[in-house]
């Protein structure tokens, strides 16, 4: 991670300290103070992350608990966002084109009245993440040329920022339909959606020599686990459901069934509290290069047993090296 204005001030102070210490360079005190000062400066850099997220509701889900996790672990996290529900790479790029053509066009400023350029220019970002709309994530042909254009645009505005790919997840096994995997072709099930989207994301990451936030892999690990994987409640009477009764959805990491007033609503796509927690663990571990196993926080709705399992999954998927 590169230094920011505040870190630059720390660096100046550190250099001043070195000049002072040089007067006593023959002493043991000099060596001791030099090491302490360097460690403090390095720790400031490693514990601060300026993160900018370009995405949609899935990136919002995956980062919902990230600030709490970072704070608990003593990290300084600053997040910028350009997120719009259900949006694809093509749509995000479309807004850039509108703004660059006419900076007064409100259609080019969809992020709370601001353009992507305006948001990216508000600070100096260490990491900028991009992702595809989940429905299109299994169709590799839908990524470019829009991803390439976005990355070039980002690098022009933030030349030192690292591009990181957020690998989104497949829909729950009992979804009525799954994502597109090709022109006029849909994934037949959760497994195929995960396989095709994973393939497409890895191809994209290779294109930009970028790291991946493998949230999709973590979700699939949970979904296919014999003990913790979600299993549809075949005993529940969906045809005659009465509020507030719900089917058994233990260990689901997707929203699933819930009551919206008097209507039984089904969302097999978005993450629930457990899914958001798992996504946060992945983002934390990858971005801070730190084991998520140390994190004590968990949402109230997640049991201690399930929390322990999700921590194991996150650690396995991100493969954080032992220090």
N, C-alpha and C positions, 0 to 999 in steps of 0.2 A: 504494500500500500504506500502511496506517495504522501509527501507532507502537504499540509494545508496551512492557510495563513496563521492559525493559532500555533501550529506545530513549528512554523518558521520562526516565530518569536522565541519559542523554546530553544531552537537551534542556535539563534543568535546569542541567547544567554549562555548556552553551553560552550560556544566558541569563546565568549568572554571569560568563562571559567577556566578554559584551557590556557588562555594567555596569562591568567593570574597564576595558574599552577606551574607554568613554565619557569617562573621565577624560582620555584622550589623543585625543579625536575630531578634533582639528585636525591630527594628525600622519599621515604616510604609513604609519607602522607600524600605526596603527589600521585603515586600509583594507585593508592586506595581511593582517593577522591575521583580520579579519572575514571576508574571502573564503575564506581557508584553512579557518576553522572551519565556515563554512556548507557548503563542499564536502564536508568530512569527515562532517558530520551527514547531508547528503543521500545520500552514498554508503552510509552505514550503513543507511538506510531502503530504498534501492533494491536492496541486495544481500541483504536478509533477506525470506524468504517463509514464512509459516505457512500450510500447505496441508492441508486436510481432504478426504479422498476417500471418497465413498459409492458403492460399486459391487460388483464381483465379481471373478472371475478375469481378466477383460479389463482392468480398471483395474490389477490387480496386474501383469499383463503389461506394460502401457504405461508403468508407473512403476518397473519393475524396476531399470533403470539410471539413473533420474533422480537419485538421491542422488549417485552417482559423478560424473555430468556436472556437477551443481551445485557439488560440492566442487572439481572441477578448475578450474572457472571462477571460483572465489573467492566463491561464493554461500553464504549461510547458509540452509539448507532444513530446516524442521521439518515432519514429516508426521504427521497423525493419520489413522486409517483405521477405516471401518465397512464391511468387505467380506466377502461370503459367496458362495461359488461358485454360479453359475447363478441368482443372485437378480435379481428385477425390481424396478421402482419400487413396484409394488403390494405385494410382499413386505416391502420395507424399511418402507413405511408401516404395514403390518399390525403389525409389531413395536412401532412407536411407539404405536399404539392400545392394544395390550395393556399396555404399560408405563404409559401415562397412566391406564388404567382401574384397574390394580393394580400399583404399583411393586415389589411383592414377587414378582410372577409371573415365573418364570425364562424363560418364553416371550417376554417383552418385553425380555430381556437376552441376545440371541444372540451378541453380539460379545465373546466371551471372558468371559462373565458380566456384561457391561455393556450398558446401553441406549444408544441413539443420543443421548439427552439427556445422559447421563453423560459420554459421549465428547466431545460438542460443548462441554460446559461445562468441560472440562479446560484450556482455553486460550482465547486470542483469535485467531481465524483470519482471515487476509486473504482467502483463497479457499476455497470449498467446491464440489467438483465432484459432479455427478450424471450418471447415464447409465441407459439402458435395458438389460435383458437382451438379448443379441445376437439370440436367436431371435425376440424380439418387436420388435426395433428397426425393422423395416420396416412395422409396423402402428401407425400414428399414434394409433389409437383406444385402444391399450393404455397410453399415457403418462399420460393424465388420467382421473380427477381426482387421481391419486396424486402426480404431479410437483408440481402446484399445492399440495397439502397439505404435501408435504415442504418445498418452498421457503418456504412461510409459516411452517412450524415452525422451519426453520433461521434465518430472518430474525428470529423472535421471540427466539431464543437468541443469535444473532450478528447484530445489526442492521446492522453495518458490513461484514459479509463480502460479497464479490462471488461471485455464483453463476456458475459456468462449466460449460458442457455438454461432456462427453466424447463425441465422435462415434465410436462403435465401428465395426469393420470387417466386411466381408462374408466369408463362408467361402471357402476355396480352391476354384478352378474345378472340381476333381474330387471335391468333396464329394458324398455320396450324397443329401443333401437340404439345402435352404437355409431361411432364416427365413420366418416368417409375414409376409404383407404385407396381410392383411385377414382378416375372419371366414371361416374355412374355406378360406382361399386361401394358397398357398405361393409363394414366389419360384421361378421356373423355373431360374435360374442365378445366378452370382456378380454379374453386371452388374445384374440386376433387384434383387437384395438390396441392393446398394450404392445404387442409385438411390432405392429406396423408403426405406431407412433414412436416407439423406442428407436427403431431403425431410422426413421426420418430425423429425429432429434440428434442422433449420433452422427448422421451424415452432415447435418447443419453444423454441429460442433467441430467436425473435422474440417469443414470448409473454412472456418474462422480460427482454427486451432484454439478453440475455446473450452473452458471447463463446463461441466454439466451439473445442474442441481437435480439429482435423480429421484425426484419425488414420485414420479410414475413407477419406478422400480420398487420403491418402498411400499406403495399402495398395493402393488401386485403381490409382493412378498406376504403382506397381511391377508389379502383376499384368498390366496391359495394355501394358507396354513390350515392344517387339519383341525387344530384345536381352536384357533382364534379367527379363522376365516368366516365371513358372514354366510349364514345359511337361511334361506327363505322360510318363513313360518307357514308351513303348509296347512296348519290347523286353523289359521285365522280366516274368518268369513269376510272376505273383502266386499262381497256383493251386498251384505247387510251390516256393514260396519256402523257403529254408533259412537259418537264422540263421548268421552275422550279416549276410548279404547284404541290401542294400536297393536300391530303384530309385534312379535318378539324380534328385535333388531340388535340384539346384543353383539358387540364387537364390530358393528358396522362402522366404517370410517367415512361413509357418504351420508348425506341427509336422509334419504329414504322417505318413508311415510311420516306425515305429520298433519295435524288438523289446522286448517286455515278457516277460522270461524266454524262453520258447520260442514265444511267440505274436506274430505280426506284427500290430501295433496301428496303427490309423489315426485321426488327429486332424487334420482339415482346418480346425478352428476357431481353436484357440489359437495365439498367436504363438510362434515359435521365437526363438533368440537374435537373429537379424537383425531379426525383427519387433519384438521388445522394444526393440532399439536404435533402430529407426525411430520407435516410439511415444515413447520417451524424448526423442528429438530434437524432436519436435513439442511435447511438454509443456514442455520446457525453453525453446524459442524463444518460445512463446506466453506462458507465465507470467512469464518474466524479460524479455520484450521484447528479446531479444538473439539475434544470429545463431548458429545451431547450427554453422555452418561452422568456427567457432573451436575446436570440441571435438576433442581429440586421441584421447580414449578410444574403444576399440571392443572388442567381445567377441572372444576368440581365434578363434572359429569363423567370423568374418566376414572375408573377404579384403579387402585394401587397395583393390582395384578396386571391389568391391561397396560398401565403406564410402564411397568417394568419390561413387558414384552415389546412395546413400541420403542423404548430406548434401545433394546437389543437389536431390533430391526434397523433403526437409524444407524447405529454403530456399524452394523454389518454391511449396510448398503454404501455408506460413504467411505468406509475403510480408513478411518483416521489413524495415521501412524502413531505408534507408541512413542512418548517423549522420554 
